[in-house]
Amino acid sequence: KRRQRRRRREGNGGRREMFSSSFSFSFSFFSASHCVAIVLFFFFLLSFAGEKECFRDTVVQKYVNLEFLFKCIVKCIVKLFYLRDKAKGKEKAQKVEKYLCEERNPVSVVAYYIVVLIGYVLALDFFSGFRNSGDERRSKLGDDAQREVFWFTFHSILGIITHIIVLTSDPGIVTEKNHRLCYKMFPFDDLLYEEGNTCRTLNIDIPARSKWDVVTNRRVCKFDHYCAVVNQTIGLRNLRWFLLYLIVNGVLCIHGGFVCWNQVMRKVPSYWHRAKEGDFYGTFLPALMYHHTRSIFSMFVLISVGFGVLGFTVYHFYLVLTNVTTNETYKYAHIRQLNKRLPKDERVAAVNIWNRGIVSNLKEVLFPMRVY
């Protein structure tokens, strides 16, 4: 009995030391990570805000935006390879910048598949500890892990399939053969779109709500935006597939985050769960950060990205239900900024004449009109 009491005291002391050391490590880790997260949050907030109309012709629009950041990174990387010949490095940087920012290229598509592959390999690494276990408890955990492997694999394949569907879909291209059909689809509001304008490239009458995409060099009916991740223009015919892609990949990221959490919970000793019930944020979570840093960090990143993608999806559903495209939101914002500078009697009323109600707007996206 004395030996058992001594072992219990030593075990409790080791646990207290473990939790205290993990708490000190995790407190500094969380403090540093919170500072970095706050800085990145405000930077990306300004990056997206720099594209808004309220920052037009300001320093924020010129320097604090994602395009300017990406171009600076590309220039710095390319110039590192041409330190001796600065003139040649500048020329190469301009070519690479033009290829990546102004031309349709598969770089972002390859990057997407690499990210999905890395996430899947990391998930398999998390599951690997439960496959070759000896006792009954471990074998049961191994069966549960194999079940999660199956569903996570299925979800990952579904995400890749939706990406391929958007990549190969038709956004609703306006050509010389079908421009009359596209011309009759939407009425002109004589504010955002005026009747009688001619496309200089195709030499056809410009349909309402269409726009010339400078990246793919095509005129798209009901142009929404160009998405570099799927390397495709989003328009009338493929907006529904783009929304499906956002939903599947947003849920996939959150699914991956919960997979990381489940695997960590299966690895922790049983006496940790008492600390979980007693003091979750003060003791249990810091201990997890200390002993399972990679898994917890992956969980935070995946869940954060997942909710970010789903938030972007909710915004697009709002545009769908009000029958407004992303391109038109910028035009409406520009009109509102102009109205602020004009007297009240000279202001222009921006009315969305294409909003036909929630049900009709949703049908227009889910069952789009044919352009051929």
C-alpha positions as CSV (number, residue, x, y, z in Angstrom):
1,K,0.0,0.0,0.0
2,R,2.9,2.4,0.8
3,R,4.3,1.7,-2.7
4,Q,1.0,2.3,-4.3
5,R,0.6,5.6,-2.5
6,R,4.1,6.6,-3.5
7,R,3.5,5.8,-7.1
8,R,0.2,7.8,-7.1
9,R,2.0,10.8,-5.6
10,E,4.8,10.5,-8.2
11,G,2.2,10.1,-10.9
12,N,0.2,13.1,-9.8
13,G,3.3,15.2,-9.5
14,G,4.4,14.2,-13.0
15,R,1.0,15.1,-14.3
16,R,1.1,18.5,-12.6
17,E,4.6,19.1,-14.0
18,M,3.3,18.1,-17.4
19,F,0.3,20.4,-17.3
20,S,2.4,23.3,-15.8
21,S,5.1,23.0,-18.5
22,S,2.5,22.7,-21.2
23,F,0.6,25.7,-19.9
24,S,3.7,27.9,-19.9
25,F,4.6,26.8,-23.5
26,S,1.0,27.1,-24.8
27,F,0.5,30.5,-23.1
28,S,3.5,31.9,-25.0
29,F,2.4,30.0,-28.2
30,F,-1.1,31.4,-28.0
31,S,0.1,34.9,-27.2
32,A,2.4,34.9,-30.2
33,S,-0.2,33.2,-32.5
34,H,-2.9,35.7,-31.4
35,C,-0.7,38.6,-32.3
36,V,0.1,37.1,-35.7
37,A,-3.5,36.3,-36.3
38,I,-4.7,39.8,-35.4
39,V,-2.0,41.4,-37.7
40,L,-3.0,39.0,-40.6
41,F,-6.7,39.6,-40.0
42,F,-6.4,43.4,-40.3
43,F,-4.0,43.0,-43.3
44,F,-6.3,40.8,-45.2
45,L,-9.3,43.0,-44.2
46,L,-7.5,46.0,-45.7
47,S,-6.4,43.8,-48.7
48,F,-10.0,43.1,-49.6
49,A,-11.1,46.6,-48.6
50,G,-8.6,48.1,-50.9
51,E,-10.7,46.9,-53.8
52,K,-13.8,48.7,-52.5
53,E,-15.0,51.9,-54.0
54,C,-14.7,53.9,-50.8
55,F,-10.9,53.6,-51.1
56,R,-10.9,54.8,-54.7
57,D,-7.8,56.9,-55.7
58,T,-6.3,56.5,-52.2
59,V,-3.1,55.0,-50.8
60,V,-5.1,52.0,-49.5
61,Q,-6.4,51.1,-53.0
62,K,-2.9,51.6,-54.6
63,Y,-0.7,49.7,-52.2
64,V,-2.9,47.6,-49.7
65,N,-4.6,45.0,-51.9
66,L,-4.0,41.4,-52.8
67,E,-3.0,42.0,-56.3
68,F,-0.2,44.5,-55.2
69,L,0.9,42.0,-52.6
70,F,1.1,39.1,-55.0
71,K,3.0,41.1,-57.6
72,C,5.5,42.2,-55.0
73,I,6.1,38.6,-53.9
74,V,6.5,37.4,-57.5
75,K,9.0,40.2,-58.2
76,C,11.1,39.5,-55.1
77,I,11.2,35.8,-55.9
78,V,12.2,36.2,-59.5
79,K,14.8,38.9,-58.8
80,L,16.5,36.6,-56.3
81,F,17.6,34.4,-59.3
82,Y,19.0,37.4,-61.2
83,L,20.9,39.3,-58.5
84,R,23.9,39.9,-60.9
85,D,21.9,41.0,-63.9
86,K,19.2,43.4,-62.5
87,A,17.9,44.4,-65.9
88,K,17.3,40.8,-67.0
89,G,15.7,40.1,-63.6
90,K,13.3,43.0,-64.0
91,E,12.4,41.9,-67.5
92,K,11.8,38.3,-66.3
93,A,9.7,39.5,-63.3
94,Q,7.4,41.5,-65.6
95,K,6.9,38.4,-67.9
96,V,6.2,36.1,-64.9
97,E,3.9,38.8,-63.4
98,K,1.9,39.1,-66.7
99,Y,1.6,35.4,-67.0
100,L,0.4,34.8,-63.5
101,C,-1.9,37.9,-63.2
102,E,-3.1,38.7,-66.7
103,E,-3.2,35.3,-68.5
104,R,-5.1,32.1,-67.9
105,N,-2.7,29.6,-66.5
106,P,-2.8,26.2,-64.6
107,V,-0.7,27.4,-61.7
108,S,-3.5,28.0,-59.2
109,V,-5.2,24.7,-60.3
110,V,-2.1,22.7,-59.6
111,A,-1.7,24.5,-56.3
112,Y,-5.2,23.6,-55.3
113,Y,-4.6,19.9,-56.0
114,I,-1.3,20.0,-54.1
115,V,-3.0,21.5,-51.1
116,V,-5.7,18.8,-51.2
117,L,-3.1,16.1,-51.5
118,I,-1.0,17.4,-48.6
119,G,-4.1,17.6,-46.4
120,Y,-5.1,14.1,-47.3
121,V,-1.6,12.7,-46.6
122,L,-1.6,14.5,-43.2
123,A,-5.0,12.9,-42.5
124,L,-3.7,9.5,-43.3
125,D,-0.7,10.2,-41.0
126,F,-3.2,11.0,-38.2
127,F,-5.0,7.7,-38.8
128,S,-1.9,5.6,-39.0
129,G,-1.6,5.1,-35.3
130,F,-4.8,3.1,-35.0
131,R,-4.3,0.5,-37.7
132,N,-1.8,-2.0,-36.2
133,S,-2.9,-2.0,-32.6
134,G,-2.9,-5.1,-30.4
135,D,-5.4,-4.8,-27.6
136,E,-9.2,-4.7,-27.9
137,R,-9.5,-0.9,-27.3
138,R,-6.9,0.0,-29.9
139,S,-8.4,-2.3,-32.5
140,K,-11.8,-0.8,-31.9
141,L,-10.3,2.7,-32.3
142,G,-8.6,1.4,-35.5
143,D,-12.0,0.3,-36.9
144,D,-13.4,3.8,-36.2
145,A,-10.4,5.4,-37.8
146,Q,-10.8,3.3,-40.9
147,R,-14.4,4.3,-41.1
148,E,-13.4,8.0,-40.9
149,V,-10.7,7.4,-43.6
150,F,-13.4,6.1,-45.9
151,W,-15.7,9.1,-45.4
152,F,-12.8,11.6,-45.5
153,T,-11.5,10.0,-48.7
154,F,-15.0,10.2,-50.2
155,H,-15.4,13.8,-49.2
156,S,-11.9,14.7,-50.7
157,I,-12.8,13.0,-54.0
158,L,-16.1,14.8,-54.1
159,G,-14.3,18.2,-53.6
160,I,-11.9,17.4,-56.5
161,I,-14.9,16.4,-58.7
162,T,-16.7,19.7,-58.1
163,H,-13.5,21.5,-58.9
164,I,-13.2,19.7,-62.2
165,I,-16.8,20.4,-63.0
166,V,-16.3,24.1,-62.6
167,L,-13.0,24.0,-64.4
168,T,-14.5,22.4,-67.5
169,S,-18.0,24.1,-67.4
170,D,-19.3,26.6,-69.9
171,P,-19.9,30.0,-68.2
172,G,-22.2,31.2,-71.0
173,I,-20.0,32.5,-73.8
174,V,-21.4,35.1,-76.1
175,T,-20.4,34.5,-79.7
176,E,-21.5,35.8,-83.1
177,K,-23.9,32.9,-83.5
178,N,-25.8,33.2,-80.2
179,H,-25.5,37.0,-79.4
180,R,-29.1,37.7,-80.5
181,L,-30.4,35.0,-78.1
182,C,-28.3,36.5,-75.3
183,Y,-29.4,40.0,-76.2
184,K,-33.0,39.1,-75.5
185,M,-32.3,37.4,-72.1
186,F,-32.1,40.5,-69.9
187,P,-33.6,44.0,-70.3
188,F,-31.4,47.1,-70.2
189,D,-31.6,49.4,-67.2
190,D,-29.9,52.3,-69.0
191,L,-27.7,52.8,-66.0
192,L,-25.3,49.9,-65.7
193,Y,-26.0,48.7,-69.2
194,E,-27.1,50.9,-72.1
195,E,-28.6,49.6,-75.2
196,G,-26.9,50.2,-78.6
197,N,-23.3,49.6,-77.5
198,T,-21.1,47.5,-79.8
199,C,-18.3,45.0,-78.9
200,R,-15.2,46.1,-80.8
201,T,-13.7,42.6,-80.7
202,L,-16.7,40.5,-81.8
203,N,-18.4,43.4,-83.7
204,I,-21.8,42.5,-82.1
205,D,-24.4,44.3,-80.0
206,I,-23.4,44.0,-76.3
207,P,-26.1,42.1,-74.4
208,A,-27.2,43.4,-71.0
209,R,-25.3,42.0,-67.9
210,S,-22.5,40.7,-70.1
211,K,-18.8,41.6,-69.9
212,W,-15.6,41.0,-71.8
213,D,-13.3,38.9,-69.6
214,V,-9.7,40.1,-70.1
215,V,-8.2,36.9,-68.7
216,T,-9.9,34.4,-70.9
217,N,-10.5,36.8,-73.8
218,R,-14.2,36.0,-74.0
219,R,-17.5,37.8,-73.6
220,V,-19.6,36.1,-70.9
221,C,-23.3,36.4,-70.4
222,K,-24.3,37.5,-66.9
223,F,-20.6,37.9,-66.0
224,D,-20.0,37.4,-62.2
225,H,-16.2,37.2,-61.8
226,Y,-13.1,35.3,-62.8
227,C,-11.9,32.7,-60.2
228,A,-8.2,32.0,-60.3
229,V,-8.6,28.9,-58.1
230,V,-10.8,27.1,-60.6
231,N,-9.1,28.9,-63.6
232,Q,-12.5,29.7,-65.0
233,T,-14.9,32.6,-65.5
234,I,-18.1,32.4,-63.5
235,G,-21.2,33.4,-65.4
236,L,-24.8,32.5,-66.2
237,R,-24.3,28.8,-66.9
238,N,-21.8,27.7,-64.2
239,L,-22.6,29.8,-61.2
240,R,-24.6,26.9,-59.7
241,W,-21.5,24.6,-60.0
242,F,-19.4,27.3,-58.4
243,L,-21.7,27.5,-55.4
244,L,-21.6,23.7,-55.1
245,Y,-17.8,23.8,-55.2
246,L,-17.7,26.3,-52.4
247,I,-20.1,24.4,-50.2
248,V,-18.3,21.0,-50.7
249,N,-14.8,22.4,-50.1
250,G,-15.9,24.6,-47.1
251,V,-17.5,21.6,-45.4
252,L,-14.4,19.5,-46.4
253,C,-12.1,21.9,-44.5
254,I,-14.4,21.7,-41.4
255,H,-14.6,17.9,-41.7
256,G,-10.8,17.8,-41.8
257,G,-10.6,19.9,-38.7
258,F,-13.0,17.6,-36.8
259,V,-11.0,14.6,-38.0
260,C,-7.8,16.1,-36.4
261,W,-9.7,16.7,-33.2
262,N,-11.1,13.2,-33.0
263,Q,-7.7,11.6,-33.5
264,V,-6.2,13.7,-30.8
265,M,-9.0,12.8,-28.4
266,R,-8.3,9.1,-29.0
267,K,-4.6,9.5,-28.3
268,V,-4.8,11.4,-25.0
269,P,-4.7,9.3,-21.8
270,S,-7.9,8.8,-19.8
271,Y,-6.8,11.0,-16.9
272,W,-6.6,14.0,-19.3
273,H,-10.4,13.9,-19.7
274,R,-10.8,14.9,-16.1
275,A,-8.8,18.0,-16.8
276,K,-11.0,18.6,-19.8
277,E,-14.1,18.6,-17.7
278,G,-12.5,20.7,-14.9
279,D,-10.5,23.4,-16.7
280,F,-10.7,23.2,-20.5
281,Y,-9.1,26.5,-21.5
282,G,-6.6,26.8,-18.6
283,T,-5.2,23.3,-18.5
284,F,-6.5,20.9,-21.1
285,L,-6.2,22.9,-24.3
286,P,-2.6,24.1,-23.4
287,A,-1.6,20.5,-22.7
288,L,-3.0,19.5,-26.1
289,M,-1.0,22.3,-27.8
290,Y,2.1,21.2,-26.1
291,H,1.9,17.4,-26.9
292,H,-0.1,17.5,-30.2
293,T,1.0,20.8,-31.7
294,R,0.7,19.8,-35.3
295,S,-2.7,18.2,-35.0
296,I,-4.2,21.1,-33.1
297,F,-2.7,23.7,-35.4
298,S,-4.0,21.9,-38.4
299,M,-7.4,21.7,-36.8
300,F,-7.5,25.5,-36.2
301,V,-6.3,26.3,-39.7
302,L,-8.8,23.9,-41.4
303,I,-11.8,25.1,-39.4
304,S,-10.9,28.7,-39.9
305,V,-10.5,28.3,-43.7
306,G,-13.7,26.2,-43.8
307,F,-15.8,28.9,-42.1
308,G,-14.1,31.5,-44.3
309,V,-15.2,29.7,-47.4
310,L,-18.7,29.1,-46.1
311,G,-18.9,32.8,-45.2
312,F,-18.0,33.6,-48.8
313,T,-20.7,31.1,-49.9
314,V,-23.3,32.8,-47.8
315,Y,-22.4,36.2,-49.4
316,H,-22.8,34.6,-52.9
317,F,-26.1,33.2,-51.9
318,Y,-27.2,36.7,-50.9
319,L,-26.2,37.9,-54.3
320,V,-28.1,35.1,-55.9
321,L,-31.3,35.7,-53.9
322,T,-31.2,39.4,-54.9
323,N,-30.2,38.7,-58.5
324,V,-27.0,40.7,-58.5
325,T,-23.6,39.7,-59.8
326,T,-20.2,40.5,-58.2
327,N,-19.4,42.7,-61.1
328,E,-22.6,44.7,-60.6
329,T,-21.9,45.2,-56.9
330,Y,-18.8,47.1,-57.8
331,K,-20.8,49.2,-60.3
332,Y,-23.5,50.0,-57.7
333,A,-20.9,50.9,-55.2
334,H,-19.3,53.3,-57.7
335,I,-22.7,54.9,-58.3
336,R,-23.3,55.3,-54.5
337,Q,-19.9,57.0,-54.2
338,L,-20.8,59.4,-57.1
339,N,-24.1,60.2,-55.5
340,K,-22.4,61.3,-52.3
341,R,-20.5,64.0,-54.2
342,L,-23.6,65.3,-56.0
343,P,-26.4,67.4,-54.7
344,K,-29.6,65.6,-53.7
345,D,-31.6,66.8,-56.7
346,E,-28.9,65.5,-59.2
347,R,-28.4,62.0,-57.6
348,V,-29.2,58.9,-59.7
349,A,-31.5,56.2,-58.3
350,A,-29.9,52.8,-58.7
351,V,-32.7,50.3,-59.0
352,N,-32.2,46.6,-59.6
353,I,-34.7,45.8,-62.4
354,W,-33.7,42.1,-62.6
355,N,-34.8,41.2,-59.0
356,R,-37.9,39.1,-59.6
357,G,-38.2,37.6,-56.1
358,I,-36.3,35.0,-54.2
359,V,-37.9,31.9,-55.9
360,S,-37.5,33.2,-59.4
361,N,-33.9,34.4,-58.8
362,L,-33.0,31.0,-57.4
363,K,-34.5,29.2,-60.3
364,E,-32.5,31.5,-62.7
365,V,-29.3,30.2,-61.1
366,L,-30.2,26.5,-60.6
367,F,-31.9,26.1,-64.0
368,P,-30.1,28.7,-66.2
369,M,-31.3,29.7,-69.6
370,R,-29.6,28.1,-72.6
371,V,-27.3,30.3,-74.7
372,Y,-27.1,27.9,-77.7
